[in-house]
Amino acid sequence: QVQLVESGGGLVQAGGSLRLSCAASGSIFSINAMGWYRQAPGKQRELVAAITSGGSTNYADSVKDRFTISRDNAKNTVYLQMNSLKPEDTAVYYCNADIRPLYVGRRENYWGQGTQVTVSS
């Protein structure tokens, strides 16, 4: 089995910072792209940032120059450093990854359970 577990969410004042972590565990052969999505109540889930196995990154326009995505391949972990947080960043943040499990000849998509980020004004 393969699973993703997020951590690092919480309550922060506008202008503050948080660092989210997502660790993949289980019978993993390889991990390709990893990313962070977020979903506010009544809203569609949206891509926040993504990173390829080679380190190429992509960000939503709303978080460019404020958020930084990175990964530690040795630890099967992806991070999201969030600076200059705004109330509109409030949402549940979900980790997502394309992973090839052991003994499986194809990639599969996985989601974490989500971690709440609340930014007060």
C-alpha positions in Angstrom: 0.0 0.0 0.0 1.0 3.6 -0.5 -0.2 6.6 1.4 0.4 10.4 1.7 0.3 12.1 5.1 0.3 16.0 5.4 1.3 18.0 8.3 2.1 21.7 9.2 -1.3 23.3 8.9 -2.7 25.7 11.5 -3.9 29.1 12.4 -1.8 32.1 11.4 -2.2 35.9 11.2 -2.2 37.6 7.8 1.4 38.2 6.8 2.6 35.2 8.6 4.2 32.0 7.4 3.6 28.2 7.5 5.5 25.2 6.1 3.5 22.2 5.0 5.0 18.7 4.7 3.8 15.6 2.9 5.5 12.3 3.3 4.8 9.3 1.0 5.2 5.9 2.5 4.6 2.2 1.7 5.7 0.0 -1.1 7.0 2.6 -3.5 9.1 2.0 -6.6 9.3 5.6 -7.8 7.6 9.0 -7.4 7.0 11.3 -10.4 5.3 14.6 -10.0 4.1 15.9 -6.6 1.9 18.8 -5.8 -0.3 20.8 -3.5 -3.9 21.6 -4.0 -6.3 23.5 -1.8 -10.1 23.7 -1.4 -12.2 26.2 0.5 -15.8 25.5 1.5 -18.1 25.8 -1.5 -15.2 26.1 -3.9 -13.5 23.8 -6.4 -10.2 22.2 -5.5 -7.4 24.1 -7.3 -3.8 23.5 -8.0 -1.5 25.6 -5.8 2.0 24.3 -6.8 3.6 21.3 -8.5 7.1 19.9 -8.8 8.5 17.3 -11.1 10.9 14.6 -10.2 13.6 16.7 -11.9 12.8 19.8 -9.8 10.8 21.9 -12.3 8.1 23.9 -10.6 4.8 25.5 -11.4 2.6 27.9 -9.3 -0.8 29.3 -9.4 -0.7 33.0 -10.2 -2.3 33.8 -6.8 0.7 32.4 -4.9 3.6 33.3 -7.1 6.4 35.0 -5.3 4.9 34.0 -1.9 4.9 30.2 -1.9 7.8 27.8 -2.6 7.5 24.1 -3.3 10.4 21.7 -2.8 11.0 18.0 -2.4 13.5 15.7 -0.7 13.6 12.6 -2.9 15.6 10.6 -0.3 12.7 11.0 2.1 9.8 10.8 -0.4 8.6 14.2 1.0 7.3 17.4 -0.6 7.1 20.7 1.1 5.2 24.0 0.7 6.7 27.1 2.3 4.0 29.7 2.5 5.0 33.3 3.2 3.0 36.5 3.3 -0.2 34.6 3.9 -3.5 36.3 3.1 -7.0 35.5 4.4 -7.9 34.2 0.9 -5.3 31.5 1.3 -7.6 29.9 3.9 -8.5 26.3 2.8 -7.8 22.6 3.3 -4.5 21.9 1.6 -4.1 18.4 0.0 -0.9 16.7 -1.1 -1.1 14.8 -4.5 1.5 12.6 -6.1 1.9 10.3 -9.1 3.5 7.1 -7.7 4.5 3.8 -9.2 4.0 1.1 -6.4 6.3 -1.8 -6.1 5.4 -4.7 -8.5 3.1 -2.5 -10.5 4.1 -1.5 -14.0 2.2 1.8 -14.1 1.8 5.1 -12.2 -1.1 5.7 -9.8 -2.5 8.9 -8.4 -2.7 9.4 -4.6 -4.2 12.1 -2.3 -3.4 12.9 1.3 -6.1 13.4 3.9 -5.7 17.2 3.9 -4.5 19.8 6.4 -6.4 22.9 7.4 -4.7 26.3 6.9 -6.6 29.3 8.4 -5.3 32.9 7.9 -6.9 35.5 10.1 -7.2 39.2 9.0 
